[in-house]
């Protein structure tokens, strides 16, 4: 049937549930298109984007983007780091690889 445990299946279900919201999916796709996964722990212009920039890009107010960022972070899709008054966020490359393996037939 599957090479995944019940816990892993539940984790993926939570990820897909988070991505089922159109705004969260837009945010995740925006991060994957502008920032290369694989640069965890390095914060610079090439691998992170600030929440305010995301709000402008997906046409959603900052407070709503912050809510969606928290949900994407909760399921492990993204990482965040406070930098003064800003919060940088980037895609977790390990999660991208896990999703890639999940969908690889």
N, C-alpha and C positions, 0 to 999 in steps of 0.2 A: 504494500500500500504506500507507505511513505518512510523516508529515512529520518523523519523528524519526530522528536518526542512530543508528548501532549503539551508540555510547557512551552516548547519552541513554537508549536502551532498556535498556541494562545498568544504568544508574543507577536508573531506575525499578524494575527488577527487584530491585535491592538494597533499595530503599525498601519494596517490597511484601513482601519476605522479612522485613525487620525488623518490619513490622506484622503478619506472620502469627502472631507469638507473642501469645497472648491477653493476657498481662500488659502487654506493650509497647503493644498496641492500647488497652487500658484507660487506660494512662498518657497516651498521645497524645490520646485522646478527652477525658480529664479536663482536660488542658491546653487543648484547643481550646474546651471548654465554659466554663471558668472565666476564661480569659485571652484578650483580644482580640489576634489576630495583627495586626501592623502597628505595634507599638510597640518595635521592635528598638532596643536601646541605652538604653532607659528602664526602670529597675527600680523598681517600686513595687508596692503591694498590688493594683493593678488589672491588672497585666500579667504577673506572675510568681508562682510558687508554689515553696516549698521542698521538697526531696526528702522530708523527714520528714512533711510534710503529705500528699504524694502517697502515701507508704507507708500512712498511716492510711486514706486514701480508697480505695485499691485493695486493702487488706488483704494487703499483702506486706511482708516485713521490709525495713528500710532498705538493707541491703547488697544485696539482690536488686534493689530499685528503682534503686540506684546503677548496678548492672550494666546494667539495661535503659536507663537514661538515657544511658549511654555509647554504647550501640548506636544509639539514636535520634539522638544527636548525630553519630555517625560517618556516618550516611547523610544528615545535613543537615536532619532534620525539626525539631530543636529547637536552641536555643542555651542556654548555661549561663554563669554568672558566680559566682565565689566571693565571698561577702560575710562576711568573718570566718570563723567555723566552719561557716557554712551555704553551701549552693550553691543559687542561684536558677536556675530554668529556665523557658523560655517557648518558644512555637511560633515558628518562623521564618516570617514572613508571605510571603516570596518562595516558599518551598516549598509553602505552602498554595495560592498562586496557580498554581504550576506543576502541582500535582495537579488543581486545578480545570480548567486548560486541557487536561490530559491526558484527563480524563474527559468533557470537553465534546465532544459529537458534532455 
